[in-house]
């Protein structure tokens, strides 16, 4: 198996099956530090540089919290408009990264341009972690999601996944790439203008991913072991920031998961994940049901990023 030391985490396309479990095992070892709210000194001599060109709550703060839990240092920016990369000069990724690599030992980047973290990795002498790139991928989020499923179900094999939301989303891309490494079947539910793109379907077919497009949640929720959600009322992920408009629209019933639907149609052991933030596709009263795992998922976001930072910086194997 390849070592993670010095490795970029850019995509789940190149993750092999055993590598998922290697990351999970490291996460299990480090989880008590996050659970008990106590820091270790594992990365006390290391610095994380966060370069976030797009708004983030969970991903940025979970990544920074992970580094603090490991005893390391954090610096960076959460608003590119306050940097030369986002003001009048519009400094290139190459020039920006050539500078940032001198300030830290690992760079965590979120960008509105698909492929930007991969471009950064071309020029950086330190590992680059993709924290979401436009409509591209979100590997750290999906590793968190799979770890949460593995904890809850004890396996990633033999499960049926209901993927509901905007299939252009980077999380949907990453989880379907990951599906190529496991015995997983996916039901894909999305509005017509948010369906899987033909070129992405061709990639999935080439990787032998088993999926079926279904027109509504109601038609397949009874078969699902895992319900994986994203909003269909979405911001434009190709922009650095999108302010709210007066009318954001509402989620059609075909793409909502309600308490009533879970009670009447879902398996009793089915679990729901949502990377958040949510709109009206997942009402708050679902939080109190046995199906909800998205708050565990949020906690695991810190644990997973602890594991990834420890691995790429050579503090864990």
Secondary structure, 3 states (H helix, E strand, C coil): CCCCCCCCECCCCCCCHHHHHHHHHHHHHHHHHHHCCCCCCCCCCCEEEEEECCCCCHHHHHHHHHHHHCCCEEEEECCHHHCCCCCCCCCCHHHHHHHHCCCCCEEEEEECCCCHHHHHHHHCCCEEEEEEECCCCCHHHHHHHHHHHHHHHCCCCCEEEEEECCCCCHHHHHHHHHHHHCCEEEEEECCHHHCCCHHHHHHHHHCCCEEEEECCHHHCHHHCCEEEECCCCCCCCCCCCCCCCCCCCCCCHHHCCCHHHHHHHCCCCCEEEECCCCCCCCCHHHHHCCCECHHHHHHHHHHHHHHHHHHHCCCCC
